[in-house]
């Protein structure tokens, strides 16, 4: 076999491998996007509300100190340490939150609440008096 033929065969194999890799990336992206976006309702919590429910209100489930005016959130089905983009569907405002707590509670979950925002995060995208809002939750990766 001549070296030109070998080179041509190697180039063809490389092109097929690149094509398979690109197709795999495209399909992987579609699947992740479906998984990473969730719609539901959001409520907010503060140190005082946590203490009324019987928790310390000082420590989160991840072991971090709870700071109600920072942009953090509690999500029941997510891992700690991820970054979430929360969008208020009524006015389009967004905030970026650090997932560091486990929640919302069972009663709130039955009402469609999928995320508890810290007081500061909720204040950024809505008026605290609203209490519960419709949101889109996206995992930032």
Backbone torsions as a table, in degrees:
resi	resn	phi	psi	omega
1	UNK	NA	132.4	180.0
2	UNK	-72.9	157.7	-179.0
3	UNK	-66.2	-30.3	177.7
4	UNK	-64.7	-39.8	178.8
5	UNK	-67.4	-40.7	177.0
6	UNK	-62.8	-45.0	179.3
7	UNK	-60.4	-44.2	178.4
8	UNK	-60.3	-42.0	178.9
9	UNK	-64.4	-42.4	179.2
10	UNK	-64.2	-42.4	178.9
11	UNK	-63.0	-42.0	178.9
12	UNK	-63.2	-43.8	178.6
13	UNK	-62.9	-42.3	179.2
14	UNK	-63.4	-40.8	-179.8
15	UNK	-65.9	-40.0	177.4
16	UNK	-64.5	-41.9	179.2
17	UNK	-63.2	-42.4	178.3
18	UNK	-64.6	-42.0	178.3
19	UNK	-61.4	-44.5	178.1
20	UNK	-62.0	-42.2	179.7
21	UNK	-62.3	-43.9	-179.9
22	UNK	-64.8	-44.0	178.8
23	UNK	-62.6	-41.4	178.3
24	UNK	-63.0	-40.6	178.2
25	UNK	-64.2	-40.4	-179.4
26	UNK	-63.7	-47.0	-179.7
27	UNK	-68.6	-36.9	177.5
28	UNK	-61.8	-41.2	179.9
29	UNK	-62.3	-41.4	178.9
30	UNK	-63.3	-44.3	-178.4
31	UNK	-64.5	-44.7	179.9
32	UNK	-63.3	-41.2	-178.3
33	UNK	-61.4	-39.3	177.8
34	UNK	-64.1	-38.8	-177.4
35	UNK	-76.1	-33.9	-169.9
36	UNK	-83.4	-11.1	-179.9
37	UNK	-110.0	129.4	-179.7
38	UNK	-132.3	142.3	177.3
39	UNK	-114.2	143.5	178.9
40	UNK	177.0	-147.6	-178.6
41	UNK	-120.5	154.0	179.2
42	UNK	-126.9	142.0	172.8
43	UNK	-122.4	178.7	178.7
44	UNK	-127.4	158.0	179.2
45	UNK	-140.5	155.1	-178.6
46	UNK	-133.6	176.6	177.9
47	UNK	-59.6	-44.1	-178.5
48	UNK	-63.7	-42.2	-179.1
49	UNK	-67.4	-35.3	176.7
50	UNK	-64.8	-41.9	-179.9
51	UNK	-66.5	-34.7	176.1
52	UNK	-64.6	-32.3	179.8
53	UNK	-81.3	-7.2	175.9
54	UNK	103.9	3.1	175.4
55	UNK	-96.3	172.5	-176.4
56	UNK	-67.4	-33.4	-176.4
57	UNK	76.4	-0.1	-177.7
58	UNK	-109.0	-37.6	-176.5
59	UNK	-112.9	141.7	175.6
60	UNK	-89.7	170.8	-179.9
61	UNK	-65.7	-22.1	179.1
62	UNK	-84.0	-5.2	179.7
63	UNK	96.0	-3.5	177.6
64	UNK	-81.7	156.7	175.6
65	UNK	-75.7	133.5	-179.1
66	UNK	-78.8	125.0	176.9
67	UNK	-121.3	103.8	-170.2
68	UNK	-65.6	-19.6	-179.0
69	UNK	-94.8	0.1	175.0
70	UNK	-91.9	167.6	-176.9
71	UNK	-89.7	86.2	177.5
72	UNK	-128.2	165.9	179.5
73	UNK	-149.3	161.0	176.5
74	UNK	-118.6	121.4	-179.4
75	UNK	-127.8	129.5	-173.7
76	UNK	-66.9	-41.2	-171.6
77	UNK	-103.0	17.7	-175.5
78	UNK	-118.5	164.9	178.0
79	UNK	-87.9	152.0	176.9
80	UNK	-70.3	150.7	175.6
81	UNK	91.2	-4.8	178.2
82	UNK	-84.7	157.9	178.6
83	UNK	-105.7	133.1	-177.0
84	UNK	-120.4	141.5	173.0
85	UNK	-103.8	116.3	-178.2
86	UNK	-104.6	125.1	-179.8
87	UNK	-117.6	126.2	174.0
88	UNK	-75.8	117.0	-175.8
89	UNK	-73.0	-17.3	-179.3
90	UNK	-81.4	-33.6	-177.4
91	UNK	-126.1	-3.7	177.0
92	UNK	80.3	-0.9	-179.9
93	UNK	-71.1	147.1	-178.3
94	UNK	-128.0	155.7	169.2
95	UNK	-143.2	153.3	178.6
96	UNK	-106.1	123.0	-174.1
97	UNK	-120.5	151.6	175.8
98	UNK	-97.4	120.6	179.3
99	UNK	-80.1	106.3	-176.3
100	UNK	-131.5	10.1	-177.8
101	UNK	-142.6	164.4	-179.3
102	UNK	-106.2	126.5	-179.5
103	UNK	172.4	-176.0	-4.7
104	UNK	-74.8	175.4	-179.2
105	UNK	-67.2	170.2	-176.1
106	UNK	-62.7	-41.4	-179.8
107	UNK	-63.8	-42.9	179.4
108	UNK	-66.4	-38.0	179.3
109	UNK	-63.2	-37.6	177.6
110	UNK	-64.9	-25.6	178.0
111	UNK	-87.9	6.2	177.1
112	UNK	94.1	5.8	179.4
113	UNK	-78.3	121.6	-178.3
114	UNK	-106.8	-13.7	-178.2
115	UNK	-148.0	138.4	170.9
116	UNK	-104.3	121.6	178.2
117	UNK	-96.3	147.3	172.4
118	UNK	-64.9	161.3	-177.4
119	UNK	-56.4	-42.2	-179.5
120	UNK	-65.5	-40.6	179.6
121	UNK	-67.7	-42.9	-179.4
122	UNK	-64.8	-40.8	-179.9
123	UNK	-61.0	-32.4	-179.4
124	UNK	-67.6	-34.3	-175.6
125	UNK	-107.2	-7.7	-178.7
126	UNK	-162.4	170.2	174.9
127	UNK	-80.5	134.6	-178.5
128	UNK	-58.8	-28.0	-178.2
129	UNK	-66.1	-21.2	178.6
130	UNK	-67.3	-33.7	175.4
131	UNK	79.0	-57.0	-179.2
132	UNK	-134.3	134.1	-178.2
133	UNK	-134.0	161.9	175.9
134	UNK	-85.4	130.7	-175.1
135	UNK	-137.2	163.2	167.4
136	UNK	-115.1	130.6	-179.7
137	UNK	-113.3	122.8	178.4
138	UNK	-122.4	136.8	175.6
139	UNK	-84.3	127.2	179.5
140	UNK	-91.3	118.9	178.3
141	UNK	-130.6	NA	NA
